[in-house]
C-alpha cells in the first residue's frame, strides 16, 4: 500500500526527480495508473503558484491531443501541490539507447509540433521542452509530458528560476512572452528537442 495524496491518489513508486519536484506512478480512485508530479515545498507554498492552480485548472484539464499526456487533475491537498496526468508507458528521448534514424526523428519532431500547436491554440504554451519531456510509447506513439508546468509557474519568480536551461535559449528567455502571447512562428524551434537524437548531432 502506497502513500495517499489528498485521499485520492495512491503513490506507488517514484520514477523521476528534478528541481521541479518528483514524479510518481500512482493509482487514481478507480484503480487506473496515472502520473503525479509533486512540486517542491517552496512552490507548494508560493501564493502565485497556488493562484494558478485555482484559476487554470479547467483550462489545463480541457486540453486533449493524441500527442499529449493530458492533465487530469491539479491538487493542493495536504499542503502539497501536485499535477496528475495520464501515465505514459515508454521511454523519453533522453533515455533512448541510441540515436534515432533521420526519418524517425522527423516523425517525432512533427508530432511534437502538432502537440505544441494544440497547446498554443488553448493558450497553454510549453517552454519546459527538452528530450526528457518527449516520450516514445511501447506502441510507437509520441507523447509530450509536463504540459502544465510553464503556465502554472508563469507568475512565480521562484518557479521560473527552476525551469532548466535548454539548448534553445530563446524559448527560455521568452517564457513570459510565450505564456501570454502564443505564436506559431516559434513552433519550428521544437525540432531542437529531437536534434540530439539524430546521427551526428
Secondary structure, 3 states (H helix, E strand, C coil): CCEEECCCEEEEEEEEEECCEEEEEEECCCCCEEEEEECCHHHHCCHHHHHHHHHCHHHHHHCCCCCECCEEEEECHHHCCEEEEECCCEEEHHHCCCCECHHHHHHHHHHHHHHHHHHHHCCCCCCCCCHHHEEEECCCCEEECCCCHHHHCCCCHHHHHHCCCCCCHHHHHCHHHHHHCCCHHHHHHHHHHHHCCECCC
